[in-house]
Amino acid sequence: MTELAFNPAKFMREVRGEATKTTWPSRRETLTTTGLVLAMVAVTIVFFVVVDQVIGVVMQTLFGIGS
């Protein structure tokens, strides 16, 4: 049967080895992705505001409720 012992030195070597395999995005890629995320958030906000207004108008017209 194998022993399950924790070896901190081995763990740190393995972590360092895995960290060297990590590829980080460039500054340009980060800025581009951030810009796209912010643009999609803006589009989503506009979409939900428009849908909310349409639902409000429909409720006002059909039932005379809402502001």
C-alpha positions in Angstrom: 0.0 0.0 0.0 1.3 3.5 -0.8 1.7 6.2 1.7 0.0 9.5 1.2 2.5 11.9 2.7 2.7 15.7 2.0 6.2 16.9 0.9 6.2 20.7 0.8 9.5 20.9 -1.1 8.2 18.5 -3.8 4.9 20.5 -3.9 6.8 23.8 -4.4 8.9 22.3 -7.2 5.8 21.0 -9.0 4.0 24.4 -8.6 7.1 26.2 -10.0 7.2 23.8 -12.9 3.5 24.3 -13.7 3.8 28.1 -13.4 6.5 28.1 -16.0 4.1 26.5 -18.5 1.6 29.4 -18.0 1.3 31.8 -21.0 0.1 35.3 -20.1 -1.7 37.5 -22.6 0.1 40.6 -23.9 -1.0 44.1 -22.9 -2.6 44.6 -26.2 -4.6 41.3 -25.9 -5.7 42.3 -22.4 -6.9 45.8 -23.5 -8.7 44.4 -26.6 -10.5 41.7 -24.5 -11.4 44.3 -21.8 -12.8 46.6 -24.5 -14.9 43.8 -26.0 -16.3 42.9 -22.6 -17.2 46.5 -21.8 -18.8 46.9 -25.3 -20.9 43.7 -24.7 -22.0 45.0 -21.3 -23.1 48.2 -22.9 -25.1 46.3 -25.6 -26.7 44.2 -22.9 -27.7 47.2 -20.9 -29.2 48.9 -23.9 -31.1 45.7 -24.8 -32.6 45.3 -21.3 -33.5 49.0 -21.1 -35.4 48.7 -24.4 -37.1 45.5 -23.4 -38.1 47.0 -20.1 -39.6 50.1 -21.8 -41.5 48.0 -24.3 -42.9 45.8 -21.6 -43.9 48.9 -19.6 -45.7 50.4 -22.6 -47.5 47.2 -23.3 -48.6 46.9 -19.7 -49.8 50.5 -19.7 -51.7 50.0 -22.9 -53.3 46.7 -22.0 -54.0 47.1 -18.3 -53.6 50.8 -17.5 -51.0 50.0 -14.9 -47.3 50.9 -14.6 -45.7 54.3 -14.9 
